[in-house]
């Protein structure tokens, strides 16, 4: 039982661990409350440099998963499904990490879903 708990803990820890060197994620609550959450990729050494668009969702959580199986994880913000309020609007946004020789890394939005 203890082994299963460790394996499950490691899985969820690795899914939420930032895999991008030199990148930090700034969390923000742009609305009047804390329901809508956004995450913005910025340069770790200087937060003034955005590396891509902010992505967000109602009760959003950030995690990383290799969706297209190219060996590089995508950044995903998805609504936490444990919130089932009537005014809740589930959503999901995905950013793809791109690194080109001689250029700064960037993130490009490849998916945006709103289920309202």
Biopython code that builds the backbone (N, CA, C, O; Angstrom):
import numpy as np
from Bio.PDB.StructureBuilder import StructureBuilder

atoms = [
    (1, "UNK", "N", (0.821, -1.194, 0.000)),
    (1, "UNK", "CA", (0.000, 0.000, 0.000)),
    (1, "UNK", "C", (0.867, 1.261, 0.000)),
    (1, "UNK", "O", (0.575, 2.223, -0.711)),
    (2, "UNK", "N", (1.935, 1.249, 0.802)),
    (2, "UNK", "CA", (2.832, 2.402, 0.859)),
    (2, "UNK", "C", (3.508, 2.629, -0.487)),
    (2, "UNK", "O", (3.718, 3.774, -0.889)),
    (3, "UNK", "N", (3.854, 1.542, -1.190)),
    (3, "UNK", "CA", (4.490, 1.659, -2.503)),
    (3, "UNK", "C", (3.541, 2.318, -3.496)),
    (3, "UNK", "O", (3.959, 3.170, -4.280)),
    (4, "UNK", "N", (2.288, 1.937, -3.471)),
    (4, "UNK", "CA", (1.290, 2.532, -4.359)),
    (4, "UNK", "C", (1.153, 4.024, -4.098)),
    (4, "UNK", "O", (1.055, 4.811, -5.040)),
    (5, "UNK", "N", (1.147, 4.417, -2.843)),
    (5, "UNK", "CA", (1.047, 5.822, -2.478)),
    (5, "UNK", "C", (2.244, 6.605, -3.008)),
    (5, "UNK", "O", (2.077, 7.719, -3.504)),
    (6, "UNK", "N", (3.429, 6.050, -2.912)),
    (6, "UNK", "CA", (4.636, 6.707, -3.411)),
    (6, "UNK", "C", (4.567, 6.862, -4.927)),
    (6, "UNK", "O", (4.899, 7.925, -5.452)),
    (7, "UNK", "N", (4.144, 5.824, -5.634)),
    (7, "UNK", "CA", (4.044, 5.874, -7.096)),
    (7, "UNK", "C", (3.034, 6.932, -7.534)),
    (7, "UNK", "O", (3.307, 7.700, -8.456)),
    (8, "UNK", "N", (1.887, 6.979, -6.893)),
    (8, "UNK", "CA", (0.865, 7.972, -7.219)),
    (8, "UNK", "C", (1.379, 9.380, -6.928)),
    (8, "UNK", "O", (1.156, 10.292, -7.723)),
    (9, "UNK", "N", (2.052, 9.564, -5.819)),
    (9, "UNK", "CA", (2.611, 10.872, -5.465)),
    (9, "UNK", "C", (3.642, 11.326, -6.485)),
    (9, "UNK", "O", (3.645, 12.490, -6.884)),
    (10, "UNK", "N", (4.512, 10.428, -6.909)),
    (10, "UNK", "CA", (5.526, 10.771, -7.904)),
    (10, "UNK", "C", (4.894, 11.153, -9.234)),
    (10, "UNK", "O", (5.362, 12.080, -9.895)),
    (11, "UNK", "N", (3.843, 10.455, -9.634)),
    (11, "UNK", "CA", (3.169, 10.767, -10.894)),
    (11, "UNK", "C", (2.623, 12.189, -10.877)),
    (11, "UNK", "O", (2.866, 12.952, -11.812)),
    (12, "UNK", "N", (1.890, 12.557, -9.828)),
    (12, "UNK", "CA", (1.298, 13.882, -9.767)),
    (12, "UNK", "C", (2.351, 14.967, -9.580)),
    (12, "UNK", "O", (2.184, 16.078, -10.081)),
    (13, "UNK", "N", (3.425, 14.665, -8.873)),
    (13, "UNK", "CA", (4.504, 15.629, -8.712)),
    (13, "UNK", "C", (5.189, 15.892, -10.042)),
    (13, "UNK", "O", (5.487, 17.044, -10.359)),
    (14, "UNK", "N", (5.448, 14.853, -10.830)),
    (14, "UNK", "CA", (6.119, 15.038, -12.115)),
    (14, "UNK", "C", (5.227, 15.768, -13.109)),
    (14, "UNK", "O", (5.742, 16.512, -13.944)),
    (15, "UNK", "N", (3.924, 15.588, -13.053)),
    (15, "UNK", "CA", (3.010, 16.264, -13.971)),
    (15, "UNK", "C", (2.946, 17.764, -13.691)),
    (15, "UNK", "O", (2.689, 18.547, -14.606)),
    (16, "UNK", "N", (3.172, 18.174, -12.452)),
    (16, "UNK", "CA", (3.101, 19.591, -12.119)),
    (16, "UNK", "C", (4.472, 20.267, -12.048)),
    (16, "UNK", "O", (4.548, 21.472, -11.808)),
    (17, "UNK", "N", (5.543, 19.522, -12.249)),
    (17, "UNK", "CA", (6.895, 20.086, -12.198)),
    (17, "UNK", "C", (7.223, 20.777, -13.525)),
    (17, "UNK", "O", (7.030, 20.196, -14.593)),
    (18, "UNK", "N", (7.714, 22.003, -13.457)),
    (18, "UNK", "CA", (8.064, 22.782, -14.639)),
    (18, "UNK", "C", (9.262, 22.142, -15.353)),
    (18, "UNK", "O", (10.348, 22.083, -14.775)),
    (19, "UNK", "N", (9.096, 21.661, -16.594)),
    (19, "UNK", "CA", (10.193, 20.995, -17.293)),
    (19, "UNK", "C", (11.073, 21.932, -18.119)),
    (19, "UNK", "O", (12.036, 21.479, -18.737)),
    (20, "UNK", "N", (10.762, 23.226, -18.141)),
    (20, "UNK", "CA", (11.455, 24.149, -19.037)),
    (20, "UNK", "C", (12.522, 24.946, -18.296)),
    (20, "UNK", "O", (12.219, 25.714, -17.383)),
    (21, "UNK", "N", (13.758, 24.756, -18.695)),
    (21, "UNK", "CA", (14.875, 25.474, -18.081)),
    (21, "UNK", "C", (14.807, 26.951, -18.456)),
    (21, "UNK", "O", (14.603, 27.296, -19.620)),
    (22, "UNK", "N", (14.979, 27.809, -17.472)),
    (22, "UNK", "CA", (14.984, 29.248, -17.708)),
    (22, "UNK", "C", (13.605, 29.873, -17.822)),
    (22, "UNK", "O", (13.480, 31.051, -18.159)),
    (23, "UNK", "N", (12.563, 29.087, -17.542)),
    (23, "UNK", "CA", (11.187, 29.578, -17.649)),
    (23, "UNK", "C", (10.499, 29.459, -16.289)),
    (23, "UNK", "O", (10.615, 28.438, -15.610)),
    (24, "UNK", "N", (9.789, 30.504, -15.907)),
    (24, "UNK", "CA", (8.949, 30.460, -14.714)),
    (24, "UNK", "C", (7.524, 30.795, -15.123)),
    (24, "UNK", "O", (7.288, 31.450, -16.139)),
    (25, "UNK", "N", (6.584, 30.335, -14.317)),
    (25, "UNK", "CA", (5.161, 30.548, -14.600)),
    (25, "UNK", "C", (4.584, 31.479, -13.547)),
    (25, "UNK", "O", (4.605, 31.170, -12.356)),
    (26, "UNK", "N", (4.071, 32.617, -13.989)),
    (26, "UNK", "CA", (3.475, 33.600, -13.091)),
    (26, "UNK", "C", (1.971, 33.335, -13.018)),
    (26, "UNK", "O", (1.271, 33.343, -14.030)),
    (27, "UNK", "N", (1.501, 33.102, -11.810)),
    (27, "UNK", "CA", (0.078, 32.821, -11.572)),
    (27, "UNK", "C", (-0.634, 34.126, -11.230)),
    (27, "UNK", "O", (-0.120, 34.939, -10.463)),
    (28, "UNK", "N", (-1.824, 34.320, -11.807)),
    (28, "UNK", "CA", (-2.564, 35.553, -11.561)),
    (28, "UNK", "C", (-4.064, 35.256, -11.498)),
    (28, "UNK", "O", (-4.544, 34.261, -12.042)),
    (29, "UNK", "N", (-4.778, 36.139, -10.827)),
    (29, "UNK", "CA", (-6.239, 36.069, -10.726)),
    (29, "UNK", "C", (-6.784, 37.380, -11.288)),
    (29, "UNK", "O", (-7.013, 38.316, -10.523)),
    (30, "UNK", "N", (-7.000, 37.475, -12.609)),
    (30, "UNK", "CA", (-7.346, 38.761, -13.221)),
    (30, "UNK", "C", (-8.774, 39.242, -12.972)),
    (30, "UNK", "O", (-9.073, 40.403, -13.249)),
    (31, "UNK", "N", (-9.646, 38.410, -12.470)),
    (31, "UNK", "CA", (-11.037, 38.808, -12.233)),
    (31, "UNK", "C", (-11.230, 39.408, -10.859)),
    (31, "UNK", "O", (-10.271, 39.675, -10.136)),
    (32, "UNK", "N", (-12.481, 39.614, -10.513)),
    (32, "UNK", "CA", (-12.818, 40.201, -9.216)),
    (32, "UNK", "C", (-12.593, 39.226, -8.067)),
    (32, "UNK", "O", (-12.405, 39.644, -6.924)),
    (33, "UNK", "N", (-12.611, 37.936, -8.364)),
    (33, "UNK", "CA", (-12.393, 36.922, -7.329)),
    (33, "UNK", "C", (-11.233, 36.026, -7.705)),
    (33, "UNK", "O", (-10.382, 36.391, -8.516)),
    (34, "UNK", "N", (-11.213, 34.858, -7.109)),
    (34, "UNK", "CA", (-10.112, 33.943, -7.412)),
    (34, "UNK", "C", (-10.583, 32.731, -8.209)),
    (34, "UNK", "O", (-9.941, 31.680, -8.186)),
    (35, "UNK", "N", (-11.708, 32.878, -8.918)),
    (35, "UNK", "CA", (-12.247, 31.764, -9.694)),
    (35, "UNK", "C", (-11.453, 31.541, -10.978)),
    (35, "UNK", "O", (-11.061, 30.412, -11.271)),
    (36, "UNK", "N", (-11.212, 32.602, -11.748)),
    (36, "UNK", "CA", (-10.485, 32.482, -13.006)),
    (36, "UNK", "C", (-8.993, 32.651, -12.726)),
    (36, "UNK", "O", (-8.574, 33.653, -12.148)),
    (37, "UNK", "N", (-8.204, 31.675, -13.134)),
    (37, "UNK", "CA", (-6.766, 31.657, -12.861)),
    (37, "UNK", "C", (-6.014, 31.654, -14.186)),
    (37, "UNK", "O", (-6.353, 30.899, -15.097)),
    (38, "UNK", "N", (-4.980, 32.509, -14.291)),
    (38, "UNK", "CA", (-4.132, 32.497, -15.482)),
    (38, "UNK", "C", (-2.696, 32.167, -15.091)),
    (38, "UNK", "O", (-2.275, 32.369, -13.951)),
    (39, "UNK", "N", (-1.966, 31.658, -16.064)),
    (39, "UNK", "CA", (-0.544, 31.370, -15.911)),
    (39, "UNK", "C", (0.169, 31.951, -17.125)),
    (39, "UNK", "O", (-0.276, 31.776, -18.259)),
    (40, "UNK", "N", (1.285, 32.648, -16.876)),
    (40, "UNK", "CA", (2.042, 33.287, -17.948)),
    (40, "UNK", "C", (3.479, 32.797, -17.927)),
    (40, "UNK", "O", (4.121, 32.831, -16.878)),
    (41, "UNK", "N", (4.011, 32.332, -19.085)),
    (41, "UNK", "CA", (5.414, 31.929, -19.137)),
    (41, "UNK", "C", (6.310, 33.161, -19.279)),
    (41, "UNK", "O", (6.129, 33.967, -20.191)),
    (42, "UNK", "N", (7.269, 33.296, -18.376)),
    (42, "UNK", "CA", (8.191, 34.430, -18.411)),
    (42, "UNK", "C", (9.622, 33.926, -18.274)),
    (42, "UNK", "O", (9.868, 32.809, -17.820)),
    (43, "UNK", "N", (10.550, 34.771, -18.676)),
    (43, "UNK", "CA", (11.966, 34.468, -18.531)),
    (43, "UNK", "C", (12.306, 34.442, -17.042)),
    (43, "UNK", "O", (12.007, 35.396, -16.325)),
    (44, "UNK", "N", (12.916, 33.378, -16.580)),
    (44, "UNK", "CA", (13.211, 33.234, -15.151)),
    (44, "UNK", "C", (14.133, 34.341, -14.644)),
    (44, "UNK", "O", (13.998, 34.783, -13.503)),
    (45, "UNK", "N", (15.053, 34.785, -15.467)),
    (45, "UNK", "CA", (16.012, 35.803, -15.041)),
    (45, "UNK", "C", (15.438, 37.216, -15.069)),
    (45, "UNK", "O", (16.003, 38.122, -14.457)),
    (46, "UNK", "N", (14.325, 37.417, -15.771)),
    (46, "UNK", "CA", (13.701, 38.736, -15.851)),
    (46, "UNK", "C", (12.220, 38.567, -16.201)),
    (46, "UNK", "O", (11.872, 38.313, -17.353)),
    (47, "UNK", "N", (11.373, 38.708, -15.215)),
    (47, "UNK", "CA", (9.938, 38.474, -15.399)),
    (47, "UNK", "C", (9.264, 39.482, -16.324)),
    (47, "UNK", "O", (8.093, 39.312, -16.665)),
    (48, "UNK", "N", (9.979, 40.531, -16.738)),
    (48, "UNK", "CA", (9.400, 41.495, -17.673)),
    (48, "UNK", "C", (9.271, 40.921, -19.080)),
    (48, "UNK", "O", (8.528, 41.462, -19.899)),
    (49, "UNK", "N", (9.991, 39.820, -19.378)),
    (49, "UNK", "CA", (9.976, 39.239, -20.716)),
    (49, "UNK", "C", (9.015, 38.059, -20.778)),
    (49, "UNK", "O", (9.309, 36.967, -20.292)),
    (50, "UNK", "N", (7.862, 38.306, -21.385)),
    (50, "UNK", "CA", (6.878, 37.235, -21.587)),
    (50, "UNK", "C", (7.361, 36.342, -22.727)),
    (50, "UNK", "O", (7.845, 36.832, -23.747)),
    (51, "UNK", "N", (7.226, 35.044, -22.548)),
    (51, "UNK", "CA", (7.659, 34.078, -23.557)),
    (51, "UNK", "C", (6.483, 33.492, -24.331)),
    (51, "UNK", "O", (6.660, 32.610, -25.172)),
    (52, "UNK", "N", (5.296, 33.982, -24.045)),
    (52, "UNK", "CA", (4.097, 33.500, -24.722)),
    (52, "UNK", "C", (2.872, 34.119, -24.092)),
    (52, "UNK", "O", (2.983, 34.907, -23.153)),
    (53, "UNK", "N", (1.703, 33.768, -24.601)),
    (53, "UNK", "CA", (0.467, 34.329, -24.059)),
    (53, "UNK", "C", (0.110, 33.728, -22.705)),
    (53, "UNK", "O", (0.513, 32.612, -22.376)),
    (54, "UNK", "N", (-0.645, 34.480, -21.940)),
    (54, "UNK", "CA", (-1.209, 33.944, -20.698)),
    (54, "UNK", "C", (-2.321, 32.977, -21.066)),
    (54, "UNK", "O", (-3.070, 33.206, -22.016)),
    (55, "UNK", "N", (-2.422, 31.896, -20.307)),
    (55, "UNK", "CA", (-3.510, 30.945, -20.520)),
    (55, "UNK", "C", (-4.217, 30.740, -19.194)),
    (55, "UNK", "O", (-3.600, 30.810, -18.131)),
    (56, "UNK", "N", (-5.524, 30.483, -19.264)),
    (56, "UNK", "CA", (-6.261, 30.351, -18.020)),
    (56, "UNK", "C", (-7.555, 29.589, -18.165)),
    (56, "UNK", "O", (-7.974, 29.227, -19.264)),
    (57, "UNK", "N", (-8.179, 29.354, -17.022)),
    (57, "UNK", "CA", (-9.455, 28.642, -16.966)),
    (57, "UNK", "C", (-10.093, 28.884, -15.606)),
    (57, "UNK", "O", (-9.416, 29.232, -14.639)),
    (58, "UNK", "N", (-11.411, 28.694, -15.550)),
    (58, "UNK", "CA", (-12.099, 28.728, -14.259)),
    (58, "UNK", "C", (-11.500, 27.652, -13.363)),
    (58, "UNK", "O", (-11.429, 26.486, -13.750)),
    (59, "UNK", "N", (-11.071, 28.039, -12.174)),
    (59, "UNK", "CA", (-10.443, 27.114, -11.225)),
    (59, "UNK", "C", (-9.310, 26.334, -11.901)),
    (59, "UNK", "O", (-9.158, 25.129, -11.699)),
    (60, "UNK", "N", (-8.520, 27.054, -12.708)),
    (60, "UNK", "CA", (-7.475, 26.426, -13.516)),
    (60, "UNK", "C", (-6.295, 25.912, -12.715)),
    (60, "UNK", "O", (-5.908, 26.477, -11.693)),
    (61, "UNK", "N", (-5.737, 24.821, -13.217)),
    (61, "UNK", "CA", (-4.521, 24.231, -12.658)),
    (61, "UNK", "C", (-3.543, 24.006, -13.800)),
    (61, "UNK", "O", (-3.931, 23.600, -14.895)),
    (62, "UNK", "N", (-2.269, 24.275, -13.533)),
    (62, "UNK", "CA", (-1.213, 24.115, -14.530)),
    (62, "UNK", "C", (-0.545, 22.766, -14.364)),
    (62, "UNK", "O", (-0.190, 22.368, -13.254)),
    (63, "UNK", "N", (-0.376, 22.061, -15.479)),
    (63, "UNK", "CA", (0.397, 20.820, -15.472)),
    (63, "UNK", "C", (1.049, 20.642, -16.834)),
    (63, "UNK", "O", (0.748, 21.380, -17.772)),
    (64, "UNK", "N", (1.934, 19.671, -16.941)),
    (64, "UNK", "CA", (2.732, 19.474, -18.148)),
    (64, "UNK", "C", (2.630, 18.022, -18.599)),
    (64, "UNK", "O", (2.783, 17.093, -17.806)),
    (65, "UNK", "N", (2.366, 17.850, -19.903)),
    (65, "UNK", "CA", (2.245, 16.496, -20.447)),
    (65, "UNK", "C", (2.616, 16.538, -21.934)),
    (65, "UNK", "O", (2.307, 17.504, -22.632)),
    (66, "UNK", "N", (3.271, 15.495, -22.401)),
    (66, "UNK", "CA", (3.644, 15.391, -23.814)),
    (66, "UNK", "C", (2.440, 14.874, -24.602)),
    (66, "UNK", "O", (2.259, 13.665, -24.749)),
    (67, "UNK", "N", (1.630, 15.785, -25.101)),
    (67, "UNK", "CA", (0.396, 15.413, -25.792)),
    (67, "UNK", "C", (0.637, 14.870, -27.196)),
    (67, "UNK", "O", (-0.035, 13.931, -27.624)),
    (68, "UNK", "N", (1.594, 15.458, -27.915)),
    (68, "UNK", "CA", (1.822, 15.046, -29.304)),
    (68, "UNK", "C", (2.964, 14.041, -29.458)),
    (68, "UNK", "O", (3.364, 13.710, -30.575)),
    (69, "UNK", "N", (3.474, 13.570, -28.347)),
    (69, "UNK", "CA", (4.503, 12.516, -28.306)),
    (69, "UNK", "C", (5.757, 12.847, -29.121)),
    (69, "UNK", "O", (6.304, 12.000, -29.828)),
    (70, "UNK", "N", (6.195, 14.104, -29.001)),
    (70, "UNK", "CA", (7.431, 14.516, -29.665)),
    (70, "UNK", "C", (8.604, 14.578, -28.695)),
    (70, "UNK", "O", (9.704, 14.981, -29.075)),
    (71, "UNK", "N", (8.375, 14.180, -27.441)),
    (71, "UNK", "CA", (9.429, 14.188, -26.436)),
    (71, "UNK", "C", (9.507, 15.474, -25.635)),
    (71, "UNK", "O", (10.307, 15.569, -24.705)),
    (72, "UNK", "N", (8.688, 16.471, -25.976)),
    (72, "UNK", "CA", (8.677, 17.753, -25.269)),
    (72, "UNK", "C", (7.280, 17.967, -24.698)),
    (72, "UNK", "O", (6.284, 17.882, -25.416)),
    (73, "UNK", "N", (7.220, 18.245, -23.403)),
    (73, "UNK", "CA", (5.921, 18.419, -22.750)),
    (73, "UNK", "C", (5.285, 19.754, -23.129)),
    (73, "UNK", "O", (5.972, 20.763, -23.290)),
    (74, "UNK", "N", (3.970, 19.739, -23.267)),
    (74, "UNK", "CA", (3.201, 20.952, -23.467)),
    (74, "UNK", "C", (2.718, 21.450, -22.106)),
    (74, "UNK", "O", (2.558, 20.674, -21.164)),
    (75, "UNK", "N", (2.490, 22.767, -22.023)),
    (75, "UNK", "CA", (1.944, 23.372, -20.809)),
    (75, "UNK", "C", (0.430, 23.426, -20.952)),
    (75, "UNK", "O", (-0.086, 23.915, -21.957)),
    (76, "UNK", "N", (-0.277, 22.927, -19.952)),
    (76, "UNK", "CA", (-1.731, 22.822, -20.017)),
    (76, "UNK", "C", (-2.340, 23.482, -18.784)),
    (76, "UNK", "O", (-1.931, 23.207, -17.656)),
    (77, "UNK", "N", (-3.311, 24.345, -19.007)),
    (77, "UNK", "CA", (-4.124, 24.873, -17.916)),
    (77, "UNK", "C", (-5.526, 24.340, -18.152)),
    (77, "UNK", "O", (-6.119, 24.550, -19.210)),
    (78, "UNK", "N", (-6.038, 23.654, -17.154)),
    (78, "UNK", "CA", (-7.349, 23.024, -17.285)),
    (78, "UNK", "C", (-8.136, 23.237, -16.001)),
    (78, "UNK", "O", (-7.576, 23.258, -14.905)),
    (79, "UNK", "N", (-9.438, 23.394, -16.159)),
    (79, "UNK", "CA", (-10.308, 23.560, -14.995)),
    (79, "UNK", "C", (-10.244, 22.330, -14.110)),
    (79, "UNK", "O", (-10.213, 21.198, -14.591)),
    (80, "UNK", "N", (-10.226, 22.574, -12.813)),
    (80, "UNK", "CA", (-10.269, 21.479, -11.852)),
    (80, "UNK", "C", (-11.686, 20.911, -11.857)),
    (80, "UNK", "O", (-12.634, 21.629, -11.538)),
    (81, "UNK", "N", (-11.849, 19.631, -12.213)),
    (81, "UNK", "CA", (-13.201, 19.068, -12.342)),
    (81, "UNK", "C", (-13.945, 18.878, -11.025)),
    (81, "UNK", "O", (-15.123, 18.520, -11.037)),
    (82, "UNK", "N", (-13.293, 19.105, -9.901)),
    (82, "UNK", "CA", (-13.988, 18.921, -8.623)),
    (82, "UNK", "C", (-14.957, 20.065, -8.325)),
    (82, "UNK", "O", (-15.772, 19.967, -7.407)),
    (83, "UNK", "N", (-14.869, 21.159, -9.108)),
    (83, "UNK", "CA", (-15.801, 22.272, -8.947)),
    (83, "UNK", "C", (-16.956, 22.081, -9.922)),
    (83, "UNK", "O", (-16.743, 22.057, -11.134)),
    (84, "UNK", "N", (-18.157, 21.947, -9.416)),
    (84, "UNK", "CA", (-19.315, 21.698, -10.279)),
    (84, "UNK", "C", (-20.415, 22.720, -10.039)),
    (84, "UNK", "O", (-21.597, 22.383, -10.099)),
    (85, "UNK", "N", (-20.046, 23.941, -9.772)),
    (85, "UNK", "CA", (-21.030, 24.989, -9.539)),
    (85, "UNK", "C", (-21.750, 25.339, -10.838)),
    (85, "UNK", "O", (-21.218, 25.131, -11.928)),
    (86, "UNK", "N", (-22.950, 25.866, -10.714)),
    (86, "UNK", "CA", (-23.747, 26.197, -11.883)),
    (86, "UNK", "C", (-23.065, 27.248, -12.761)),
    (86, "UNK", "O", (-23.133, 27.164, -13.987)),
    (87, "UNK", "N", (-22.414, 28.228, -12.150)),
    (87, "UNK", "CA", (-21.770, 29.296, -12.916)),
    (87, "UNK", "C", (-20.382, 28.900, -13.426)),
    (87, "UNK", "O", (-19.716, 29.693, -14.092)),
    (88, "UNK", "N", (-19.962, 27.722, -13.128)),
    (88, "UNK", "CA", (-18.646, 27.210, -13.504)),
    (88, "UNK", "C", (-18.595, 26.944, -15.008)),
    (88, "UNK", "O", (-19.490, 26.301, -15.556)),
    (89, "UNK", "N", (-17.565, 27.429, -15.664)),
    (89, "UNK", "CA", (-17.392, 27.236, -17.106)),
    (89, "UNK", "C", (-16.073, 26.508, -17.335)),
    (89, "UNK", "O", (-15.027, 27.155, -17.392)),
    (90, "UNK", "N", (-16.089, 25.178, -17.469)),
    (90, "UNK", "CA", (-14.839, 24.442, -17.629)),
    (90, "UNK", "C", (-14.121, 24.819, -18.917)),
    (90, "UNK", "O", (-14.753, 25.093, -19.938)),
    (91, "UNK", "N", (-12.809, 24.830, -18.857)),
    (91, "UNK", "CA", (-12.017, 25.178, -20.025)),
    (91, "UNK", "C", (-10.651, 24.534, -19.982)),
    (91, "UNK", "O", (-10.242, 23.946, -18.980)),
    (92, "UNK", "N", (-9.949, 24.664, -21.112)),
    (92, "UNK", "CA", (-8.606, 24.100, -21.224)),
    (92, "UNK", "C", (-7.858, 24.878, -22.294)),
    (92, "UNK", "O", (-8.394, 25.152, -23.368)),
    (93, "UNK", "N", (-6.609, 25.234, -21.990)),
    (93, "UNK", "CA", (-5.729, 25.877, -22.958)),
    (93, "UNK", "C", (-4.386, 25.167, -22.918)),
    (93, "UNK", "O", (-3.933, 24.724, -21.863)),
    (94, "UNK", "N", (-3.752, 25.064, -24.092)),
    (94, "UNK", "CA", (-2.482, 24.354, -24.208)),
    (94, "UNK", "C", (-1.480, 25.234, -24.944)),
    (94, "UNK", "O", (-1.796, 25.823, -25.978)),
    (95, "UNK", "N", (-0.262, 25.316, -24.396)),
    (95, "UNK", "CA", (0.841, 26.013, -25.052)),
    (95, "UNK", "C", (1.906, 25.005, -25.450)),
    (95, "UNK", "O", (2.239, 24.095, -24.691)),
    (96, "UNK", "N", (2.434, 25.186, -26.657)),
    (96, "UNK", "CA", (3.529, 24.346, -27.141)),
    (96, "UNK", "C", (4.840, 25.107, -26.977)),
    (96, "UNK", "O", (4.927, 26.289, -27.308)),
    (97, "UNK", "N", (5.846, 24.430, -26.470)),
    (97, "UNK", "CA", (7.182, 24.991, -26.253)),
    (97, "UNK", "C", (7.958, 24.922, -27.560)),
    (97, "UNK", "O", (8.029, 23.866, -28.188)),
    (98, "UNK", "N", (8.543, 26.050, -27.974)),
    (98, "UNK", "CA", (9.344, 26.074, -29.204)),
    (98, "UNK", "C", (10.686, 26.735, -28.926)),
    (98, "UNK", "O", (10.763, 27.832, -28.374)),
    (99, "UNK", "N", (11.730, 26.041, -29.322)),
    (99, "UNK", "CA", (13.087, 26.561, -29.152)),
    (99, "UNK", "C", (13.778, 26.483, -30.504)),
    (99, "UNK", "O", (13.946, 25.404, -31.073)),
    (100, "UNK", "N", (14.180, 27.658, -31.011)),
    (100, "UNK", "CA", (14.838, 27.729, -32.314)),
    (100, "UNK", "C", (16.256, 28.249, -32.122)),
    (100, "UNK", "O", (16.490, 29.112, -31.276)),
    (101, "UNK", "N", (17.209, 27.730, -32.902)),
    (101, "UNK", "CA", (18.603, 28.170, -32.777)),
    (101, "UNK", "C", (18.734, 29.688, -32.945)),
    (101, "UNK", "O", (18.192, 30.274, -33.882)),
    (102, "UNK", "N", (19.455, 30.299, -32.026)),
    (102, "UNK", "CA", (19.709, 31.731, -32.095)),
    (102, "UNK", "C", (18.554, 32.615, -31.651)),
    (102, "UNK", "O", (18.664, 33.840, -31.696)),
    (103, "UNK", "N", (17.455, 32.018, -31.227)),
    (103, "UNK", "CA", (16.301, 32.802, -30.784)),
    (103, "UNK", "C", (15.909, 32.407, -29.368)),
    (103, "UNK", "O", (16.249, 31.326, -28.886)),
    (104, "UNK", "N", (15.190, 33.301, -28.720)),
    (104, "UNK", "CA", (14.669, 33.023, -27.382)),
    (104, "UNK", "C", (13.545, 31.990, -27.495)),
    (104, "UNK", "O", (12.817, 31.957, -28.487)),
    (105, "UNK", "N", (13.418, 31.164, -26.487)),
    (105, "UNK", "CA", (12.323, 30.182, -26.493)),
    (105, "UNK", "C", (10.993, 30.927, -26.507)),
    (105, "UNK", "O", (10.898, 32.066, -26.051)),
    (106, "UNK", "N", (9.973, 30.265, -27.036)),
    (106, "UNK", "CA", (8.644, 30.859, -27.040)),
    (106, "UNK", "C", (7.596, 29.774, -26.853)),
    (106, "UNK", "O", (7.841, 28.593, -27.102)),
    (107, "UNK", "N", (6.440, 30.201, -26.414)),
    (107, "UNK", "CA", (5.300, 29.311, -26.256)),
    (107, "UNK", "C", (4.196, 29.798, -27.184)),
    (107, "UNK", "O", (3.910, 30.993, -27.254)),
    (108, "UNK", "N", (3.580, 28.855, -27.895)),
    (108, "UNK", "CA", (2.527, 29.180, -28.853)),
    (108, "UNK", "C", (1.264, 28.421, -28.465)),
    (108, "UNK", "O", (1.309, 27.220, -28.198)),
    (109, "UNK", "N", (0.135, 29.130, -28.434)),
    (109, "UNK", "CA", (-1.136, 28.478, -28.095)),
    (109, "UNK", "C", (-1.537, 27.542, -29.231)),
    (109, "UNK", "O", (-1.610, 27.948, -30.391)),
    (110, "UNK", "N", (-1.796, 26.281, -28.878)),
    (110, "UNK", "CA", (-2.210, 25.303, -29.884)),
    (110, "UNK", "C", (-3.612, 24.763, -29.617)),
    (110, "UNK", "O", (-4.172, 24.044, -30.444)),
    (111, "UNK", "N", (-4.172, 25.107, -28.473)),
    (111, "UNK", "CA", (-5.526, 24.626, -28.166)),
    (111, "UNK", "C", (-6.205, 25.563, -27.183)),
    (111, "UNK", "O", (-5.591, 26.040, -26.228)),
    (112, "UNK", "N", (-7.488, 25.819, -27.436)),
    (112, "UNK", "CA", (-8.305, 26.606, -26.500)),
    (112, "UNK", "C", (-9.722, 26.047, -26.551)),
    (112, "UNK", "O", (-10.377, 26.083, -27.593)),
    (113, "UNK", "N", (-10.181, 25.536, -25.434)),
    (113, "UNK", "CA", (-11.526, 24.975, -25.342)),
    (113, "UNK", "C", (-12.278, 25.626, -24.202)),
    (113, "UNK", "O", (-11.754, 25.767, -23.097)),
    (114, "UNK", "N", (-13.492, 26.016, -24.472)),
    (114, "UNK", "CA", (-14.385, 26.516, -23.436)),
    (114, "UNK", "C", (-15.692, 25.765, -23.583)),
    (114, "UNK", "O", (-16.299, 25.763, -24.654)),
    (115, "UNK", "N", (-16.119, 25.136, -22.523)),
    (115, "UNK", "CA", (-17.303, 24.267, -22.583)),
    (115, "UNK", "C", (-18.518, 24.952, -21.977)),
    (115, "UNK", "O", (-19.099, 24.452, -21.014)),
    (116, "UNK", "N", (-18.904, 26.088, -22.535)),
    (116, "UNK", "CA", (-20.078, 26.769, -21.984)),
    (116, "UNK", "C", (-21.249, 26.710, -22.900)),
    (116, "UNK", "O", (-22.313, 27.238, -22.577)),
]
sb = StructureBuilder()
sb.init_structure("model")
sb.init_model(0)
sb.init_chain("A")
sb.init_seg("    ")
for serial, (resi, resn, name, xyz) in enumerate(atoms, 1):
    if name == "N":
        sb.init_residue(resn, " ", resi, " ")
    sb.init_atom(name, np.array(xyz, "f"), 0.0, 1.0, " ", f" {name:<3s}", serial, name[0])
structure = sb.get_structure()
